[in-house]
Amino acid sequence: MSRLRRDPQVEALVAAYRGALEAVGQFAENEVTSPARSFLLRVGVDGWAGLSLDQQLAVRGHDRRLVAWLIVTGRVQPTAEYLVASKIRVGRVAAWVHREFHERFMRVAGELGFDPKSAELQWWAVAKVAALAGVPPERLTKAQLDTGREQLIAATRRLHPEHPLRVRPVTTRLHGAEATLFHAGVIDAPPRKRHPDKSAVRARQWAAVPSRLRQTLQGYIEQTQLSLRPATMVRVEAVLREFATWLTTDVPEVRAVADLRREHIEHYKRHLAERPARRSAKLSKIGLAEQLGTLRVCLDRLAEWDGQDAPTRVLMFAGDIPRRDQPLPRFIDDAAAAKLLRAAREHPDPFTRLAVEFLARTGLRKSEFLDLTLDSVVQIGSAYWLHVPLGKLRTDRYIPLHPQLKEMLDEWVANRPAGLREPWLFIERGRRIGKQRAEDAVANAARAAGIGHVTPHQLRHTLATQAINRGMSLEAIAALLGHKSMRMTMVYAKIANRTVADEYFAVSEKVEALYDQPRELPATAEGAEMRKLRAEMHRRMLGNGYCARPVGLDCHFESICESCTYFQTTLEFRPTLQRQRDDAADKGQVGRQKIFDGLLERLDTQATAS
C-alpha cells in the first residue's frame, strides 16, 4: 500500500476515478479504490497499449469498468478490434462522464423521431467512435465520425469474416447518430446517403492506361466538367474509363486517341453488346445508346478541338447509336386514380398521404417534390402558389396550390421538429427523405388500392392526361409541368385525342347496326368522318367533264362560265344543268346552286313563253 501512495500519477487517477463514481452514486470504497490502485500498478495507462488483444480481453470485473473509464476520458487509446470484440460498455460510462451532453443527445434524438432504445444504441456507437478519436463525444468532427465508422466496420469484418451481416448494426446506429449529431450542433455537414468510396479503384484503373491516352481522356473530362452537372460527369467518366480499360487489355497497340481506327470502334460495340450488365444479362438498348453516345461525343469534341492527340478521321456515326424506343407515357385511368387517392387518404403513414396527394395533383417530378423547402409556398394576392425549384431542365416555375394541399403542408410543417438545421420540407428522422421513400409511398398506396404497381412519374403523366382530356390547353399544361418545348407536351395529345375519341364513339353504335342488319347498311350509320371521305371520292361535275380538286380547297372559277353575262344556253342542255344543280345541292354549295337554279328557271320561262 505504501508503494502505491508514493506514485503521484496513480493516486491522481484513483482520485479522479473515485470522484467520477461518487458523482453518479456508484462509489464503494472496498470495490473501487484498492482494485483501481492494483490495476494501475500492474498494468498502468502506458502498459495497456502494449497488451495483446487476448490479454486486453482477459480483463474482467472492476478492472474492466476502470478500463472503460480510462477509454472514455481519453487516457487510454483503444483499438477498433477491442471495442468490437470486448463489447465493453463505453456507452454506459460515457453517459455519466458526459452527463449533460448525453441528455441533450437523447432529447434531440427523441425530437427527430427515434425511440429511446434506438437513441441509446446510437449513443453507444458514438461513444466508441469518440473513444477511437480520443475526444469527447460533443467535440467529434465529421471526418472523425467517418474514420471511426470505417475502423469499426473493418474490425467487425476481420473478426467475423463468416458473418458479413454483423456490420449492419454498426452502420445503422451510426447512420442515425450522424443525423442526431448534426441537429445537436456537433457536426456541421448535413447527413447524406453514403456511397462506397471507389476512388482507389478508379485511380488504379486509370493508372493502367497508357499515359498519352489517359492524359487525353482525362483532359477531356476536366474540360467538360466545367459545363456539365456533377451527376452527368460521373457517367461520362465511367464510360471513358471503361473504354480506356478495354483498349488497354484488348487492343494494347492503341496507345493514344490518334491510334484509334474504325475497326476498334466496331470491336468495342460488339464487346458492349455482349458484356453482362449489373441488373440484367446484357446492356439494354438505352444503356447501349448512352454508352456509345457518350463515347461519340467525346471523339467528336476531340476532333473539333484539334489537339495534339485527336482522331485522324471520323470514327463514329449516327447509325452507331441504337435508336431508342419512344413509347407513350404510362398513366393510370380515372377509376384507378380515384382508388389510389382514396387509399392514400386512409393510409396511416403521414408522408404517404401527403406524397400521393401532392404528386397526383401538382404533376411534380419526384426530385422536384423532394427538393421543396420551407419557403416554397408563397402568397400572391389572395391565392397561394408553389415555387418549384430548379429541377431536371434547370428551370424553376410557380404553379397554383390547391387550398387542400396547402392545409396538408401546414399540418406537415406543424409536426416538424423545431430544432432542425436544414431547410428541406421533407425530413424524416433528421435526414432528407430520399427517392426510394417517395417511390415506396406511392407503391404502398397503389398496393392498398389494389391497382398494381404505380410510380411517382406515372402520377405526373396521369395529371397531364386528365388535364388535356378536360380541355386544358397545351400551353397551360406545358407551364404546369415545366416543359421547355411544346414538343414535350404534344406527347400527351397523342394519348388524349378527344376529337378521335368523340368521333369514334359517335359512329361506333351506328356501325354496330351493320352486324345486326347484314342485308343493308342503315343510312344513318355513316358518320361525319366517313361522309368527309366519301365526299373526297366524288368528282365535281362540270359541263364537259369533272373537276378533281380536293374537297378542302376552294375555287373561285368552278362556275365561272355559267355566271358570266355572255353565257347562253338552250333547252337541250337542261338535263346537264339539272345534274350540276343537284350536285351543288348535295355538296351544300349554296352559291353554285343558286346559279343553276337561275339558269333552269330562265330555260323554263323561255319554254313556257314559246
Secondary structure, 3 states (H helix, E strand, C coil): CHHHHCCHHHHHHHHHHHHHHHHCCCCCHHHHHHHHHHHHHHCHHHHHCCCCHHHHHCCCHHHHHHHHHHHHCCCCCCCHHHHHHHCCCHHHHHHHHCHHHHHHHHHHHHHHCCCHHHHHHHHHHHHHHHHHHCCCHHHCCHHHHHHHHHHHHHHHHHHCCCCHHHHHHHHHHHHHHHHHHHHCCCCCCCCCCCCCCCHHHHHHHHHCCCHHHHHHHHHHHHHHCCCCCHHHHHHHHHHHHHHHHHHHHHCCCCCCHHHCCHHHHHHHHHHHHHCCCCCCCCCCHHHHHHHHHHHHHHHHHHHHHCCCCCCCCCCCCHHHCCCCCCCCCCCCCHHHHHHHHHHHHCCCCHHHHHHHHHHHHHCCCHHHHHCCECCCEEEECCEEEEEECCCCCCCCEEEECCHHHHHHHHHHHHCCCCCCCCCECCEECCEECCHHHHHHHHHHHHHHHCCCCCCHHHHHHHHHHHHHHCCCCHHHHHHHHCCCCHHHHHHHHHHCCHHHHHHHHHHHHHHHHHHHCCCCCCHHHCCHHHHHHHHHHCCEECCCCEECCCCCCCCCCCCCCCCCCCCCCCHHHHHHHHHHHHHHHHCCCHHHHHHHHHHHHHHHHHHHHC
